Amino acid sequence: MPYILHGFLAMQNKGQIVRRYNFLHTLSYYRNILRGLFSLSSIKIDLYHF
């Protein structure tokens, strides 16, 4: 029984780590998207100035 409990706790801990990693991954993903949008808008602004 303790082995099963230990495995369950380990699974829970791994799940938390995976969740945190996914959260950070989505943050970086959205940051990249925002950076792409900003670069596109700056390109548009440059074209507009010309």
N, CA and C atoms as an extended XYZ file, in Angstrom:
150
Properties=species:S:1:pos:R:3:atomname:S:1:resname:S:1:resid:I:1 pbc="F F F"
N         0.823       -1.221        0.000 N   MET     1
C         0.000        0.000        0.000 CA  MET     1
C         0.859        1.274        0.000 C   MET     1
N         1.888        1.382        0.840 N   PRO     2
C         2.700        2.609        0.812 CA  PRO     2
C         3.327        2.846       -0.557 C   PRO     2
N         3.673        1.736       -1.251 N   TYR     3
C         4.279        1.893       -2.574 CA  TYR     3
C         3.285        2.540       -3.537 C   TYR     3
N         2.024        2.087       -3.476 N   ILE     4
C         0.993        2.647       -4.353 CA  ILE     4
C         0.804        4.131       -4.035 C   ILE     4
N         0.755        4.451       -2.730 N   LEU     5
C         0.577        5.835       -2.313 CA  LEU     5
C         1.748        6.684       -2.796 C   LEU     5
N         2.947        6.144       -2.667 N   HIS     6
C         4.137        6.879       -3.097 CA  HIS     6
C         4.086        7.120       -4.607 C   HIS     6
N         3.686        6.104       -5.355 N   GLY     7
C         3.580        6.260       -6.801 CA  GLY     7
C         2.541        7.308       -7.164 C   GLY     7
N         1.430        7.308       -6.415 N   PHE     8
C         0.371        8.288       -6.682 CA  PHE     8
C         0.874        9.706       -6.422 C   PHE     8
N         1.589        9.880       -5.297 N   LEU     9
C         2.132       11.197       -4.969 CA  LEU     9
C         3.143       11.630       -6.023 C   LEU     9
N         3.955       10.692       -6.495 N   ALA    10
C         4.946       11.015       -7.520 CA  ALA    10
C         4.234       11.445       -8.805 C   ALA    10
N         3.151       10.743       -9.141 N   MET    11
C         2.387       11.103      -10.338 CA  MET    11
C         1.802       12.507      -10.195 C   MET    11
N         1.260       12.796       -9.005 N   GLN    12
C         0.692       14.128       -8.768 CA  GLN    12
C         1.761       15.200       -8.920 C   GLN    12
N         2.938       14.930       -8.332 N   ASN    13
C         4.027       15.901       -8.395 CA  ASN    13
C         4.450       16.118       -9.838 C   ASN    13
N         4.555       15.030      -10.595 N   LYS    14
C         4.938       15.132      -12.005 CA  LYS    14
C         3.882       15.934      -12.769 C   LYS    14
N         2.622       15.723      -12.434 N   GLY    15
C         1.547       16.469      -13.079 CA  GLY    15
C         1.677       17.957      -12.821 C   GLY    15
N         2.010       18.323      -11.576 N   GLN    16
C         2.191       19.739      -11.252 CA  GLN    16
C         3.343       20.317      -12.049 C   GLN    16
N         4.441       19.568      -12.146 N   ILE    17
C         5.608       20.042      -12.896 CA  ILE    17
C         5.235       20.223      -14.363 C   ILE    17
N         4.515       19.253      -14.918 N   VAL    18
C         4.105       19.330      -16.327 CA  VAL    18
C         3.186       20.527      -16.535 C   VAL    18
N         2.285       20.759      -15.575 N   ARG    19
C         1.361       21.883      -15.697 CA  ARG    19
C         2.142       23.197      -15.694 C   ARG    19
N         3.113       23.282      -14.775 N   ARG    20
C         3.919       24.501      -14.700 CA  ARG    20
C         4.695       24.692      -15.993 C   ARG    20
N         5.239       23.599      -16.534 N   TYR    21
C         6.005       23.682      -17.777 CA  TYR    21
C         5.095       24.125      -18.922 C   TYR    21
N         3.884       23.568      -18.966 N   ASN    22
C         2.941       23.952      -20.023 CA  ASN    22
C         2.586       25.426      -19.912 C   ASN    22
N         2.415       25.900      -18.662 N   PHE    23
C         2.083       27.304      -18.434 CA  PHE    23
C         3.203       28.201      -18.962 C   PHE    23
N         4.441       27.870      -18.619 N   LEU    24
C         5.582       28.659      -19.089 CA  LEU    24
C         5.689       28.578      -20.604 C   LEU    24
N         5.421       27.392      -21.149 N   HIS    25
C         5.514       27.200      -22.598 CA  HIS    25
C         4.486       28.074      -23.317 C   HIS    25
N         3.248       28.096      -22.804 N   THR    26
C         2.219       28.915      -23.439 CA  THR    26
C         2.565       30.392      -23.306 C   THR    26
N         3.168       30.777      -22.157 N   LEU    27
C         3.570       32.177      -21.992 CA  LEU    27
C         4.590       32.566      -23.050 C   LEU    27
N         5.597       31.728      -23.245 N   SER    28
C         6.632       32.041      -24.238 CA  SER    28
C         6.018       32.029      -25.640 C   SER    28
N         5.058       31.105      -25.862 N   TYR    29
C         4.398       31.020      -27.166 CA  TYR    29
C         3.657       32.322      -27.471 C   TYR    29
N         2.878       32.807      -26.486 N   TYR    30
C         2.143       34.047      -26.703 CA  TYR    30
C         3.088       35.229      -26.840 C   TYR    30
N         4.213       35.186      -26.105 N   ARG    31
C         5.181       36.272      -26.204 CA  ARG    31
C         5.760       36.316      -27.614 C   ARG    31
N         6.027       35.130      -28.175 N   ASN    32
C         6.544       35.076      -29.545 CA  ASN    32
C         5.518       35.618      -30.528 C   ASN    32
N         4.248       35.262      -30.327 N   ILE    33
C         3.186       35.760      -31.209 CA  ILE    33
C         3.108       37.281      -31.119 C   ILE    33
N         3.171       37.813      -29.881 N   LEU    34
C         3.104       39.263      -29.706 CA  LEU    34
C         4.297       39.937      -30.360 C   LEU    34
N         5.467       39.311      -30.211 N   ARG    35
C         6.663       39.885      -30.823 CA  ARG    35
C         6.503       39.907      -32.340 C   ARG    35
N         5.945       38.835      -32.903 N   GLY    36
C         5.720       38.779      -34.344 CA  GLY    36
C         4.752       39.866      -34.787 C   GLY    36
N         3.685       40.073      -33.998 N   LEU    37
C         2.719       41.116      -34.337 CA  LEU    37
C         3.369       42.488      -34.278 C   LEU    37
N         4.185       42.707      -33.241 N   PHE    38
C         4.844       44.007      -33.112 CA  PHE    38
C         5.805       44.240      -34.266 C   PHE    38
N         6.537       43.203      -34.653 N   SER    39
C         7.479       43.364      -35.765 CA  SER    39
C         6.702       43.644      -37.056 C   SER    39
N         5.564       42.956      -37.243 N   LEU    40
C         4.743       43.209      -38.429 CA  LEU    40
C         4.230       44.643      -38.422 C   LEU    40
N         3.761       45.109      -37.258 N   SER    41
C         3.227       46.467      -37.185 CA  SER    41
C         4.335       47.482      -37.410 C   SER    41
N         5.541       47.201      -36.910 N   SER    42
C         6.649       48.139      -37.129 CA  SER    42
C         7.016       48.175      -38.606 C   SER    42
N         6.940       47.016      -39.275 N   ILE    43
C         7.201       46.984      -40.719 CA  ILE    43
C         6.141       47.817      -41.443 C   ILE    43
N         4.876       47.667      -41.025 N   LYS    44
C         3.798       48.452      -41.632 CA  LYS    44
C         4.044       49.937      -41.403 C   LYS    44
N         4.475       50.288      -40.199 N   ILE    45
C         4.744       51.699      -39.886 CA  ILE    45
C         5.872       52.209      -40.773 C   ILE    45
N         6.917       51.389      -40.958 N   ASP    46
C         8.026       51.800      -41.827 CA  ASP    46
C         7.525       52.027      -43.254 C   ASP    46
N         6.698       51.111      -43.750 N   LEU    47
C         6.158       51.264      -45.100 CA  LEU    47
C         5.298       52.522      -45.182 C   LEU    47
N         4.541       52.769      -44.114 N   TYR    48
C         3.671       53.940      -44.093 CA  TYR    48
C         4.500       55.221      -44.141 C   TYR    48
N         5.622       55.233      -43.428 N   HIS    49
C         6.481       56.421      -43.428 CA  HIS    49
C         7.077       56.661      -44.811 C   HIS    49
N         7.399       55.586      -45.520 N   PHE    50
C         7.919       55.768      -46.882 CA  PHE    50
C         6.774       56.203      -47.803 C   PHE    50
